[in-house]
């Protein structure tokens, strides 16, 4: 009888504890990514959240649905996907070719804004270059309002709260 009571009490305690765990509050930002005019295959892009030490903390977006090419996004592959193989719910599907643009919604943890975090956009195109920090900026309220210029396959991005 005591064991059964303890098991029930433990289960109820766990359910009460789980009931008080708050989900991470996120802020949705619509993100438009304009690519440069290049020739070749569609670009694979990864948008990651980096912590204060510059380490990968979260993958916010992956453009390209063929995981065979993920290893071409070298830093992300080496530090995240190639090691842990996380379930990615941030995949949009098809890549976008030179001169085209894509729109997505980034779910950014609200507590990370204005807290020393960075957003990194990595880009790669088959049989062409890889850009580790095609676009990288500090995650601040002000930066999220500004147009940001890329250095590789990304011409610019614009973000706006949704």
Secondary structure, DSSP 8 states (H G I E B T S, - for coil): -HHHHHHHHHHHHHHHHHHT-----EEEEEEEEEE----SS-EEEEEEEE-TTS-EEEEEEEE-S-GGGGGGSHHHIIIIIHHH------B--S-B-TT-EEEEEEEEEGGGTTTT-EEEEEEEETTS-EEEEEEEEE--HHHHHS-EE-SSSEEEEEEEE-
